[in-house]
Amino acid sequence: MTDPAITVIVPGLDVAPYVPAALDSLRNQTRGDWRAILIDDGSADETGELFERAAARDERFRTLRLPRTRGLGAARNAGLDLATTPFVGFLDADDEFTPSALERMIGTLEHTGSDFVIGAYTRLRPQPDGTYLDGPIQPWVAAATAPERHRVTLDEHPAATGSIVAWAKASRARVWDDLRFPEGRLYEDQVVAQRMLVSASAFDTIPDVVVRWRMRPDGSSITQREAELAVLHDCLDAMADGLDVLSGHAQARQARVDLIREMDVPRLRTIADSHQDLRYREALDAFEALLDEGGRS
């Protein structure tokens, strides 16, 4: 087998119905020099067994089964500890790569020498007949990724702060030498995304859709559980921590604040207005006051 160029870290927790499509999206890549570390985060369903069957049939897959559920951040960190390739990427086990995702991302980095590349993504929404409808590229995603840019910095492209997910990027392995995901909390990729931008000597953006992000019909995705008070606290903490990281980059921080006010606060305010627990509204009020004051740092 050709030495792999990229390790794709694929964590999964109780996502057996979606694993086949996720792994097929790797097998169908137009660039085949990848390795995937499939991490079962203590699943109670057949996720781990599906991972092991895939590894038995294709040597590019390697499995790691955690004895108990540790969370997405810890699962990704476990994969990072095993990565030995020049490039690293992520794919959640309920999402899908587009066929040319790795070719476009790795090829761009090989051409530019940048630290990482940010691609666009769309959302797969469940339909009544059990199928999924692929949606459009959302405006904030387009603002972060289009047009194609090579070797830019955060101060040159502050709208890149709108790309807060781990899985629409590929990076050089050195990016992760001193960087890991927070553990024991949700929305763990947001602060990491801002740290990557602040630390980068240069990064690239491509307008190509590289990932299709699945909304689960059972409502179990984190973004579908934001009415839970604990989920809200993790959400607000992640946004606040990300803003703290950006504190030395005024335009980038303001771009992130503007997007939070436009996209996140109205969504959470709608939940708060009908929430039975007053602590939900109080937490959101305190966060909005933080935005008004300019942050915690």
Order of alpha helices (4+ residues) and beta strands (2+ residues): beta-alpha-beta-alpha-beta-alpha-beta-beta-alpha-beta-beta-alpha-beta-beta-alpha-beta-alpha-alpha-alpha-alpha
